[in-house]
Amino acid sequence: MTVLVIGASSQIGHFLLPRLRDAGIDMLLLSRNPPTGDPSWIRGGLPDAMPELPRLDAILCTGPLNWLAAWLSATHLKGHPHVIATSSMSAETKRHSDVPAERELAQVLRDAETLLTATCASRGMPWTVFRPTLVYGAGMDRSLTPMARDGARRRIFPFPMGKGRRQPVHADDIAQAMFAALGCARARGHMFPIGGGDRFTATEMFRRVRRSVGAMTLPLPLPRVVLGLAALASPRIKGSVGRLDSDLIADNTDLENLLGVHPRPFRPDPSTWRRPG
């Protein structure tokens, strides 16, 4: 089996590559700036800087779904590779956001999902799409990791108060799901929500992050009235503040029944927030 991995240096790719190597799968790893000395890496990038590719058995993509969909629709590949890609639960959770940019993002994701699945169907290529919730686990995310690092450095940990349920998912569990889809016929033509093994309030999520940073910090809860005033002063946080009392969760039933993947509970420790290597 030969697979093309797009997003090999991402947080999901960090956990996906060892799984593919251990299985003896031949990989082509796409990068705009590939490292030297490893023939597995090839130069290129979505959507309009892709190299000539050999016949592939699968394409695994953790990069921007809209770029992948645009490239696939404009390209006729050799063979019928199984396209396995990540989207985001933001396609639904931000659909009715008060922030225009967030509504636009949700629309871009849904349009990309539609284009990808339609292109694959017209070319006879199987597809599988995963919609993860909040992703963490390799110190590369732009949500929980900056919060953890800032708290450890400043020894003060401000955290929003919110009653909405959260379900952060570890990047390794997404990698496991993508790997499992490679050999699972029942995964073809399926869009899987994927969230972590725990559901809890937003407040509890931030509390667990604070306890995990490996340093004594002073907790600083931020009531909704304070956050509301902050959103007025800084409109870019209006969307995230508005969702604090909304549930941002995923139903893992199909993931567990069809792929046998059971995401881990949210139990971060200091190593969770360190970038690999």
C-alpha positions as a printed Julia matrix, in Angstrom:
277×3 Matrix{Float64}:
   0.0    0.0     0.0
   1.21   3.49   -0.89
  -0.38   6.5     0.77
   0.05  10.23    0.39
   0.01  12.1     3.69
  -0.92  15.79    3.52
  -0.34  17.55    6.82
   2.35  15.15    8.01
   3.88  17.8    10.28
   0.54  18.67   11.93
  -0.43  17.59   15.43
  -2.46  14.7    14.0
   0.32  13.82   11.58
   2.76  13.61   14.49
   0.82  10.58   15.77
  -0.27   9.21   12.4
   3.16   8.69   10.82
   4.44   6.18   13.42
   1.27   4.11   12.98
   1.79   3.98    9.21
   5.5    3.16    9.57
   4.84   0.38   12.07
   2.35  -1.15    9.63
   4.96  -1.18    6.86
   2.99   1.21    4.66
   4.89   3.12    1.99
   4.38   6.86    2.5
   4.78  10.0     0.49
   4.88  12.97    2.85
   3.96  16.29    1.31
   5.62  19.53    2.41
   6.39  22.91    0.87
   9.79  22.68    2.6
  10.63  18.98    2.92
  13.6   17.9     5.05
  16.63  16.62    3.2
  17.87  13.07    3.34
  14.5   11.31    3.55
  13.06  10.18    0.2
   9.61   9.81    1.74
   9.21  13.6     1.74
   8.16  15.32   -1.49
   7.88  19.0    -2.27
   4.45  20.5    -2.89
   1.41  22.06   -1.33
  -2.33  22.38   -1.66
  -4.16  23.52   -3.63
  -2.08  24.61   -6.62
   1.5   23.45   -6.03
   1.04  19.7    -6.14
   3.65  17.47   -7.78
   3.04  14.65  -10.22
   1.95  11.65   -8.16
   2.2    7.91   -8.71
  -0.73   5.55   -8.34
  -1.9    5.8    -4.74
  -3.95   3.51   -2.56
  -5.0    6.27   -0.16
  -4.71   9.97    0.56
  -4.7   11.0     4.22
  -5.16  14.72    4.74
  -5.18  16.72    7.95
  -4.72  20.01    6.11
  -7.37  22.53    5.05
 -10.31  20.6     3.66
 -11.31  23.33    1.2
  -7.85  23.22   -0.39
  -7.96  19.43   -0.62
 -11.43  19.48   -2.18
 -10.42  22.14   -4.72
  -7.35  20.17   -5.76
  -9.22  16.87   -6.07
 -11.96  18.42   -8.18
  -9.38  19.82  -10.61
  -7.16  16.71  -10.77
  -7.56  13.28  -12.29
  -5.49  10.9   -10.22
  -4.21   7.51  -11.27
  -6.37   4.79   -9.79
  -9.04   5.22   -7.16
  -7.36   6.13   -3.85
  -9.36   6.14   -0.63
  -9.53   9.78    0.49
  -9.46  10.13    4.29
  -9.6   13.69    5.57
 -10.39  15.84    8.58
 -12.98  18.59    8.61
 -14.25  20.11   11.87
 -17.32  20.17   14.08
 -17.15  23.94   13.51
 -19.06  23.21   10.32
 -22.11  22.87   12.57
 -21.26  24.61   15.83
 -20.42  27.91   14.11
 -23.21  27.74   11.52
 -25.36  30.27   13.4
 -22.59  32.3    15.07
 -23.12  36.0    15.7
 -19.69  36.58   14.13
 -19.77  36.78   10.31
 -16.27  35.34    9.93
 -17.26  32.27   11.93
 -20.42  31.75    9.88
 -18.28  32.03    6.77
 -15.84  29.42    8.12
 -18.7   27.01    8.82
 -20.0   27.51    5.28
 -16.53  26.98    3.78
 -16.23  23.68    5.65
 -19.66  22.44    4.59
 -19.03  23.46    0.98
 -15.68  21.67    1.05
 -17.28  18.52    2.45
 -19.89  18.61   -0.31
 -17.32  19.18   -3.07
 -15.01  16.47   -1.77
 -17.69  13.82   -1.46
 -19.22  14.69   -4.84
 -15.83  14.6    -6.55
 -14.96  11.26   -5.01
 -18.33   9.8    -5.98
 -17.95  10.96   -9.59
 -14.43   9.46   -9.83
 -15.19   6.17   -8.09
 -12.93   7.05   -5.16
 -13.99   5.98   -1.66
 -13.96   8.69    0.99
 -14.08   9.07    4.76
 -14.31  12.39    6.6
 -13.79  13.04   10.31
 -15.27  16.03   12.12
 -13.26  16.48   15.35
 -14.18  18.69   18.25
 -11.47  20.75   20.01
  -8.14  19.03   19.24
  -5.2   18.91   21.68
  -2.33  16.62   22.57
   0.88  17.66   20.8
   1.39  21.21   22.01
   0.45  22.62   18.6
  -3.16  23.71   19.06
  -4.02  27.39   19.27
  -6.61  27.16   22.03
  -5.73  25.15   25.14
  -1.94  25.0    24.73
  -1.41  28.81   24.73
  -3.66  29.05   27.78
  -1.67  26.38   29.62
   1.7   27.9    28.73
   0.66  31.42   29.64
  -0.71  30.25   32.96
   2.47  28.38   33.84
   4.62  31.36   32.91
   2.59  34.08   34.62
   1.45  31.91   37.56
  -2.05  33.35   37.09
  -4.66  31.29   35.29
  -7.7   33.27   34.11
 -10.46  31.01   32.84
 -13.95  31.69   31.5
 -17.0   30.38   33.3
 -19.37  28.45   31.08
 -22.07  25.78   31.45
 -21.87  24.44   27.91
 -20.47  20.93   27.59
 -17.08  20.34   26.01
 -15.44  17.19   24.61
 -11.8   17.85   23.63
 -10.26  15.05   21.56
  -6.62  13.97   21.59
  -4.83  14.22   18.24
  -3.6   10.63   18.63
  -7.2    9.39   18.8
  -7.92  11.11   15.49
  -4.77   9.53   14.04
  -5.97   6.15   15.27
  -9.36   6.7    13.62
  -7.79   7.7    10.3
  -5.53   4.66   10.39
  -8.45   2.38   11.24
 -10.43   3.76    8.28
  -7.69   2.58    5.9
  -8.63  -1.04    6.4
 -12.35  -0.7     7.07
 -14.77  -1.03    4.17
 -17.61   0.16    6.39
 -15.84   3.5     6.87
 -16.16   4.34    3.2
 -18.72   7.0     2.36
 -19.06   7.93    6.01
 -18.65  11.21    7.9
 -17.66  10.6    11.51
 -18.01  13.11   14.34
 -15.2   12.49   16.81
 -14.87  13.86   20.32
 -12.99  12.84   23.41
 -14.03  10.25   25.96
 -15.2   12.84   28.51
 -17.96  15.43   28.49
 -17.92  18.24   31.04
 -18.64  21.93   31.31
 -16.39  24.53   29.75
 -15.48  25.68   33.27
 -14.36  22.16   34.2
 -12.27  21.89   31.03
 -10.34  25.03   31.93
  -9.93  23.82   35.51
  -8.38  20.58   34.28
  -6.01  22.51   32.04
  -4.94  24.64   35.01
  -4.28  21.57   37.16
  -2.15  20.05   34.38
   0.39  22.81   33.77
   2.96  21.58   36.28
   3.23  24.83   38.23
   1.35  26.52   41.04
  -1.05  29.07   39.57
  -3.58  31.45   41.01
  -7.03  30.68   39.56
  -8.88  33.69   38.23
 -12.46  32.8    37.23
 -13.98  35.19   34.69
 -17.76  35.62   35.14
 -19.97  36.02   32.09
 -20.59  39.72   32.77
 -16.84  40.38   32.6
 -16.51  38.32   29.45
 -19.45  40.14   27.89
 -17.75  43.47   28.45
 -14.51  42.08   27.06
 -16.33  40.91   23.93
 -17.67  44.42   23.41
 -14.14  45.78   23.61
 -12.66  42.99   21.46
 -15.17  41.67   18.9
 -12.84  38.85   17.83
 -13.71  36.92   21.02
 -17.45  37.52   20.72
 -18.11  34.15   19.13
 -16.2   32.07   21.66
 -17.77  33.98   24.56
 -21.22  33.47   23.09
 -20.69  29.69   22.92
 -19.61  29.24   26.54
 -23.08  28.08   27.52
 -23.61  26.0    24.36
 -22.75  22.32   24.01
 -19.86  21.62   21.61
 -19.87  17.85   21.59
 -19.8   14.9    19.19
 -21.64  11.59   19.06
 -18.99   8.84   18.95
 -21.45   5.98   18.4
 -20.54   5.28   14.77
 -16.85   5.83   15.45
 -16.9    3.2    18.18
 -19.2    0.71   16.44
 -17.72   0.86   12.93
 -14.05   1.59   13.61
 -13.6    0.27   17.14
 -12.04   3.58   18.22
 -12.76   4.71   21.78
 -11.21   8.14   22.42
  -9.47   8.67   25.73
 -10.79  10.83   28.57
  -9.39  14.31   29.05
  -6.54  13.83   31.53
  -3.81  16.29   30.47
  -0.43  16.59   32.18
   2.52  18.96   31.62
   3.77  16.93   28.64
   0.46  17.56   26.84
   1.42  21.19   26.24
   4.98  20.6    25.04
   5.65  20.63   21.32
   7.4   17.43   20.15
  11.08  17.38   19.38
